[in-house]
Amino acid sequence: MDESGFPRCQKCDTGILLPLSDYGRDGASIRYKAWVCSNPVCGFNIRIDNGEISLGRSIGESYK
């Protein structure tokens, strides 16, 4: 754990895993839908989509 209370990235051991939230189809909030490493060089991420866990998908900026 880091001083912030968030876990350290197990891939690079430099960054911190930061939680991201989103909204579902019906507008309900989904807390901690994804976790991303704060180290931009690392790029590690884990997501939950429709009940499935995905690791390491490429991440990019949303234009919505």
C-alpha positions in Angstrom: 0.0 0.0 0.0 1.1 3.5 -0.7 0.6 6.5 1.6 -2.6 7.3 -0.4 -4.1 3.9 0.7 -4.0 2.6 -2.9 -2.1 -0.5 -3.8 1.2 -0.4 -5.6 1.3 -1.7 -9.2 2.6 -5.3 -9.2 3.8 -5.0 -12.8 6.2 -2.0 -12.5 6.4 -1.5 -8.7 6.7 2.2 -9.4 3.2 3.4 -9.9 0.0 3.3 -7.8 -3.2 1.5 -9.0 -5.8 4.2 -9.2 -9.5 3.3 -9.3 -11.8 4.6 -12.0 -15.6 4.7 -11.9 -18.2 4.8 -14.7 -21.9 4.7 -15.3 -23.8 1.6 -16.5 -26.4 1.4 -19.3 -29.2 2.4 -17.0 -27.3 5.4 -15.5 -26.4 3.7 -12.3 -22.8 4.5 -11.0 -20.3 1.6 -11.1 -17.6 2.2 -8.5 -14.1 0.9 -9.3 -14.9 -0.4 -12.7 -11.2 -0.2 -13.6 -7.8 0.2 -12.0 -5.0 1.8 -13.9 -1.3 2.3 -13.0 -0.3 5.9 -12.4 3.0 5.3 -14.2 2.3 6.2 -17.9 5.3 4.1 -19.1 3.8 1.0 -17.4 0.2 1.3 -18.7 -1.1 -1.7 -16.6 -4.9 -1.8 -16.2 -7.6 -4.1 -15.1 -11.3 -3.6 -16.0 -14.6 -5.2 -15.5 -16.9 -5.3 -18.5 -20.2 -7.1 -18.4 -19.0 -9.3 -15.5 -15.7 -10.2 -17.3 -12.3 -9.2 -16.1 -9.9 -7.9 -18.7 -6.2 -7.3 -18.1 -3.8 -5.0 -20.0 -6.1 -3.7 -22.7 -4.7 -0.7 -24.4 -6.0 2.5 -22.9 -6.7 5.7 -24.6 -8.6 9.0 -24.2 -12.4 8.9 -24.7 -13.8 11.4 -27.1 -17.4 11.1 -25.8 
